[in-house]
Amino acid sequence: MSVDEYAKKNAGQSKEHLLDVMAGVANRDRAALAELYELTSAKLFGISLRICGDRSAAEDVLQEVFIKIWHRADQYQAGTYSPISWLSVIARNAAIDWRRKYGNERFNEEAVIDIIADDSPLGDAVIEEKQQKARIMHCLEQLGDEQNKPIRSAFFGGFTYDELAKQNGVPLSTMKSRIRRGLMNLKKCLEDD
């Protein structure tokens, strides 16, 4: 069995287990919440750290994220998104909210350590995730600066479309169009890969 086949097989098992844990959290099971924390906190912390740029802030954001998960787990719809995608969106939005509230100074994307050291059962999916991340980065590099930089700033830096439009001296509608076209080109590149 190849590394790719192994990663795909175990990622499916991990996803099913995570779905079961999410159902437990939705039913207000504290043990399920503790298990969810063990399974996903490293990844969600990495997302928070990448956007906040500050370890202490990322820890605070992570705590807020799990409070939100506890209160919103019953809103998760299994057929819509994978559990980790849904959780990642909550973490990303909480970190962006923190940056808006406590400071939106620019940070060096390259200087922030990518912390997704994950020894949990989801660790088997790390191989697939790294391969996908490499494909995304490759496709991002294929975009011109007009699309690449705003997409990176919006999704990795947590900047809003309005902030990006002002920084680049273009109307909001132009910035939205650039990002939308960039995302369409990114999707096409990923489908071709």
N, C-alpha and C positions, 0 to 999 in steps of 0.2 A: 504494500500500500504506500503510495507516494505521500510526501508531506502535505501537499495540497488536499488530497483525498482524506487524509487523517484529520486535518484541520476542519474541513467541511463537515465531516461526520460528527466530530465532537462539538462543533459550534451548534449544530442542530440539537444535540442532546442538552447542551448548556442553555440554549434558548428555551427549550421545553421546561427545564427545571426552573428557569427564571420566571416563566409564565405561571408556574405553580406557586412560586414564592410571592409573586405580585398578587395573585388571587388571595393568598393568606393575608397580605397586608391590607387588601381591600376589605377583608372580613375583620379587620382590627386585631389581628393576631400579632402581639408584640414580638414573639419569637421569630415570626416571619420577617418582621422589620429588621431585627438584629441580623438575620441571615442575609437579607437584601443588602444591608450595610456591608457585611463581610464580602459579598460577591461583587459589589459595584463601587464601593467608596474610593478605591484607588483610581479608577477611570474618571469618576465624577470630580474627584479632587484635582486630577490633571487638567480637566477642562476648566475648572474654576481658577486654578493657578495660572494657566495660560492667558486667561482674560484679565484677571485681577493684577497679575504680575507681582503679587506679594503673598508670601506663604501664610502669614497670620490672617490676612483678609480671606484667602482661599479656604482656610479652616472654618472661619465664621460663615462663609457662604455655604460650605458643605453642610454645616449644621442646619442652616436655614433650608437647604435643599431637602434634607430628610424630613424636616417638619412639614414642608409642602407635600412631599410624597405621602406621608402619613395621612394628611388631610384630603389628598386628591386621588389616592390609589383606586378608589371606586370609579373614577372617571376614565381610567385607562381602558381602551378598547383593543382587545388582543388582535383583531384582524386588520387594524389600521396601520400600526407601526410595530416594530420589534420593541420589546421592553427596554432594551438598552438605549435605543434611539429616543424613546419617550422620556426616559430618565435624563439622557444627555441634553435634551432640549430644556428641561426644567433647570438643570445645572447651568447651562449657557445663559438662559434668561436671567437667572438669579445673579450670576456674575456680572452681566451687563448692567443690571439694575444697581449693583454695588458700585460699578465704575461711574455711572451717571450721578449717583448720590455722593460719593466720596472722592471723586477726582477722575478726570478723563485724560490725564497726561499720557502721552504716547509712550509706549514701551517697545523695546527691541525684541521683536518676535523671535529672532535667532537666539537671544540670550536666555530666554525662558526655557528651563529644562523640561523636556517632555517626560512627565512622570506618569507612566502607565505600567509601573512595575506591579504585575498582578499575578499573585500565586494562588488565586482562588480558582474554583472549577471553570470560570470563564477564561482562565489563562490559556486554555487550549485554543481559544478563538483569537488569541493575540497574533498568531502567525498569519491568519487570514486578514486580520485588521491591518497589520503592517504591510502586507502585499497591496491591499486596497489603498492604504495611505500613499504608498509609493506610486500607484497608478494615478491617484488624484494629483499628487505633486507634479508628476510628469505632465499631465494634461494642463495643469495650471501654468506650467512653464511654456506651453505651446500658445497660450493666449498672449496677445499684445499687452503692453503696460496699461493701456487705457481700460482694459477689462481685468487683468490680473491683479493690479494693485488695489482697486476698490473691493474686489471679491475677498482678497486676503484681509483687508482692513475690516470689512463688515463681518466676516465669519470667524477670523482668528483674533481680530483686535477688538471686536465688540462695538465698532463705530456704527452709528445709524446712517441711513441714506442722507438725511439732512446734513449731518456733520460732514460727511464725505463730499457732498455737493459744495458746501461752503469752503472746505479745505482746497478743493480743486477749482473753485471759481466758476462753477457751472450751475445751471438751473437744476432743481431737484428732479424734474422729469427726465433730464438728460442723464443724470446719475443712475436713476432707476432703470432707464433703457440700457445703459452700458452694462450694468450688473445683470439684467435679465438676458441680454444677448450673450454675455460671458458665461452665464450658467447654462444656456442652451448649447453653446459651443463646448463647454466642459462635459455636459451630458453626452453629446455626440462623440467626443473623443473617448470617453469611458466606454461607450457602447461599441466603438470600433476596436478598442484594445482587446 
